[in-house]
């Protein structure tokens, strides 16, 4: 079963990568950007077949390794086939 973990910086945490992307987009003529935030997406293919257990595995992995929960939040999604 595939799961997708999305990790983003929490609101209020400075995002220099997002600012750099926003600045570069502005230089390329893309006007009207209020804010750009950058994060990461991790796709995992698990042997688990139970959706609730797969989600729990994803949350456990995010808390232990994939996200720094002091400054980042995360979301675990189970994409529909």
C-alpha positions as CSV (number, residue, x, y, z in Angstrom):
1,X,0.0,0.0,0.0
2,X,1.3,3.4,-0.9
3,X,1.3,6.3,1.5
4,X,2.5,9.9,1.0
5,X,4.0,11.9,3.8
6,X,4.0,15.7,3.2
7,X,6.3,17.7,5.5
8,X,6.1,21.5,5.7
9,X,7.6,24.1,8.0
10,X,5.2,25.3,10.7
11,X,3.6,28.7,10.4
12,X,5.9,31.3,11.8
13,X,9.1,29.4,11.0
14,X,11.3,31.3,8.6
15,X,11.4,29.6,5.2
16,X,14.5,30.8,3.3
17,X,14.1,28.3,0.5
18,X,10.5,29.4,-0.1
19,X,11.6,33.0,-0.1
20,X,14.3,32.3,-2.6
21,X,11.8,30.4,-4.9
22,X,9.4,33.3,-4.6
23,X,12.1,35.9,-5.4
24,X,13.2,33.8,-8.5
25,X,9.6,33.5,-9.7
26,X,9.2,37.2,-9.4
27,X,12.3,37.8,-11.4
28,X,10.9,35.5,-14.1
29,X,7.8,37.7,-14.4
30,X,5.4,35.8,-12.2
31,X,3.7,38.6,-10.3
32,X,1.2,38.5,-7.5
33,X,2.9,36.0,-5.2
34,X,2.1,36.8,-1.6
35,X,4.2,33.9,-0.1
36,X,5.9,30.8,-1.2
37,X,6.6,27.9,1.2
38,X,8.7,24.9,0.4
39,X,8.4,21.4,1.8
40,X,9.1,17.8,1.0
41,X,7.0,14.9,-0.2
42,X,8.0,11.3,0.6
43,X,6.2,8.4,-1.1
44,X,6.4,5.1,0.6
45,X,5.3,1.7,-0.6
46,X,4.4,-0.5,2.4
47,X,3.7,-4.2,2.6
48,X,0.8,-3.3,5.0
49,X,-2.6,-3.7,3.5
50,X,-4.7,-2.2,6.3
51,X,-5.2,1.5,5.6
52,X,-5.4,2.4,9.3
53,X,-2.2,0.6,10.1
54,X,-0.5,2.0,7.0
55,X,-1.4,5.5,8.1
56,X,-0.2,4.8,11.7
57,X,3.2,3.5,10.2
58,X,3.5,6.7,8.2
59,X,2.8,8.9,11.3
60,X,5.3,6.9,13.3
61,X,8.0,7.2,10.6
62,X,7.3,11.0,10.3
63,X,7.6,11.6,14.0
64,X,10.8,9.5,14.3
65,X,12.7,10.5,11.2
66,X,10.9,12.2,8.3
67,X,9.9,15.4,10.1
68,X,11.5,17.6,12.8
69,X,8.3,18.1,14.8
70,X,9.7,21.1,16.6
71,X,9.6,23.2,13.4
72,X,7.8,21.0,10.9
73,X,4.3,19.6,10.6
74,X,3.4,16.6,8.5
75,X,0.4,14.9,6.9
76,X,0.0,11.3,5.9
77,X,-2.2,10.5,2.9
78,X,-3.3,7.3,1.3
79,X,-3.7,8.0,-2.4
80,X,-6.6,6.4,-4.1
81,X,-5.6,3.8,-6.8
